[in-house]
Amino acid sequence: MSKYLVVGAGLFGAVFAREAAKRGHEVTVIEKRDHIAGNIYTKEIDGIQVHQYGAHIFHTSNKEVWEYVQQFAEFNRYTNSPVANYKGKMYNLPFNMNTFTQMWGVRTPQEAIDKINEQRAEMAGKTPQNLEEQAISLIGRDIYEKLIKGYTEKQWGRKATELPAFIIKRVPVRLIYDNNYFNDDYQGIPKGGYTKLVENMLKDDKITVELDTDFFAKKDEYLQKFDRVVYTGPIDEFFDYKLGELEYRSLRFETEEKNVGNYQGNAVINYTDAETPYTRVIEHKHFEFGKGDPDKTIITREYPADWHKGDEPYYPVNNDRNNDLYAQYKEMADKEDAKVIFGGRLGQYKYYNMDQVIAAALEAVNEEFGK
């Protein structure tokens, strides 16, 4: 049996640790934060499971992944139906017949199609050169100006005319009155929060978890001591930024207790105007159907932020420059560190949904141990 070190107690690390332990290996999980579960960490306040690092809704069409997570938690039937607030006027998301009725007063799918086509016409015969032109070519100016432009510019910290067109490859248009944001077969949130789910993954006699532990404080010692290392931190940091830094966008959160039972009537409201500094407000109790103190609620305002070394990296900036740089680091990883498995959002420099992280971790398990 081998000794495995898993760096990071997020989903990728937890899945790998669980599967390695199940096969009889000894696993040590180290985590630099003071808690497990990475960015899906939830903390109970006033009987409410608060998503400490932004809203996380589990959704997938991968039946294998859905059945896998059911081992560790019971999921509720939460359906993600965000609302957009543009200068005080509310619009349903994703773009569907409710949105088009609110925007233009149309009543039928054909009326909505005609209006969208009329608005897209300004880009007829032109090749979109930036995100603004791409969005208008897909959905028209009204929806772009009110529901895409301000939110996107806040998210990326740049003007839409300075962002590449490929960021918006398509815009989901649903010609029915349906506010379910996702098209996936399965959707929900673990009852009792995500921390409990990850706790159950790591509940094994062969798994030891060490919090407040920095891999880089004893990197050489760890690499010598363990047979295999599963590393889920930033790949460029592992190599001491030899080839340069990869770019990320970061986030800042302001969480506040309110002395009301229901503050905004929805789990997620996006603020799509440019003037509001935050992108969305999350009201956590609505993720679990109003559980918790009936006279209190917890809200979180989410602010996009520029990323600097030492900040928490949330979103990889997958433009050509960064993708090329990652490919060079990946080549180094494949050549120089045969005993290290790089995984997760930071180790693979890829934006993953939760189900994709789990699928990637299970794939790494299969490559390591065989099916």
NORKALIN-V508751 format. One record per pair of residues at least 12 apart in sequence whose C-alpha atoms are under 7 Angstrom apart, sorted by the first residue. I is the first residue (numbers start at 1). J is the second residue. Records with the same first field share a line. If there is no record, write none. Layout:
I=J / J
//
This chain:
1=24 / 25
2=25 / 26 / 227
3=25 / 26 / 27 / 226 / 227 / 228
4=26 / 27 / 28 / 226 / 227 / 228 / 229
5=27 / 28 / 29 / 226 / 228 / 229 / 230
6=28 / 29 / 30 / 229 / 230 / 231
7=29 / 30 / 31 / 215 / 230 / 231 / 232
8=29 / 30 / 31 / 232 / 233
9=29 / 30 / 31 / 36 / 37 / 38
10=36 / 37 / 38
11=37 / 357 / 358
12=343 / 344 / 357 / 358 / 361
13=232
14=198 / 201 / 202
15=201 / 358 / 361
16=361 / 365
18=201 / 202
19=365
21=206 / 207
25=206
26=206 / 207
27=206 / 207 / 208
28=207 / 208 / 209
29=208 / 209 / 210
30=209 / 210 / 211 / 213
31=210 / 211 / 212 / 213 / 214
32=211 / 212 / 213 / 214
33=211 / 212
34=211 / 212
35=211
37=195 / 198
39=53
40=53 / 56 / 194
41=194 / 195
42=193 / 194 / 195
46=292 / 293
47=292 / 293
48=284 / 285 / 291 / 292
49=192 / 193 / 284 / 285
50=284
51=284
55=282
57=188 / 189
58=187 / 188 / 189 / 354
59=184 / 186 / 187 / 188 / 355
60=184 / 185 / 186 / 187 / 355
61=184 / 185 / 186
65=355 / 358 / 359
72=197 / 200 / 201
73=190 / 191 / 197
74=190 / 191
75=188 / 189 / 190 / 191
76=188 / 189 / 190 / 191
77=187 / 188
78=187 / 188 / 189 / 287
79=180 / 187 / 188
80=180 / 181
81=93 / 179 / 180 / 181
82=268 / 269
83=268 / 269 / 270
84=269 / 270 / 271 / 272
85=269 / 270 / 271 / 272
86=146 / 271 / 272 / 273
87=273
92=179
93=179 / 181
94=179 / 181
95=172 / 173 / 174
96=173 / 174 / 175 / 176 / 177 / 178
97=174 / 175 / 176 / 177
98=177
100=112
109=175
116=139 / 140
119=140 / 141
120=136 / 137 / 138 / 139 / 140
123=137
128=165
129=165
130=161 / 162 / 163 / 164 / 165
131=160 / 161 / 163 / 164 / 165 / 167 / 168
132=160 / 161
134=165 / 168
135=168
138=171
146=272 / 273
147=272
148=272
150=272 / 273 / 274
151=271 / 272 / 273 / 274 / 279
154=279 / 304
155=304
228=339 / 340
229=339 / 340 / 341
230=340 / 341 / 342
231=340 / 341 / 342 / 343 / 347
232=342 / 343 / 344 / 346 / 347
233=346 / 347
234=346 / 347
235=346 / 347
236=329
246=322
247=316 / 317 / 322
248=307 / 313 / 314 / 315 / 316 / 317
249=305 / 306 / 307 / 313 / 314 / 315 / 316 / 317
250=304 / 305 / 306 / 307 / 312 / 313 / 314 / 315
251=302 / 303 / 304 / 305 / 314
252=302 / 303 / 304 / 305
253=300 / 301 / 302 / 303
254=300 / 301 / 302
255=298 / 299 / 300 / 301
256=298 / 299 / 300
257=296 / 297 / 298 / 299
258=296 / 297 / 298
259=295 / 296 / 297
260=295 / 296 / 297
261=294 / 295 / 296 / 297
262=297
263=297
266=283 / 286
267=282 / 283 / 284 / 286 / 287
268=280 / 281 / 282 / 283
269=281 / 282
277=303
278=301 / 302 / 303 / 304
279=302 / 303
280=301 / 302
281=299 / 300 / 301 / 302
282=299 / 300 / 301
283=298 / 299 / 300
284=298 / 299
285=297
315=351
316=349 / 350 / 351
326=349
344=357
//
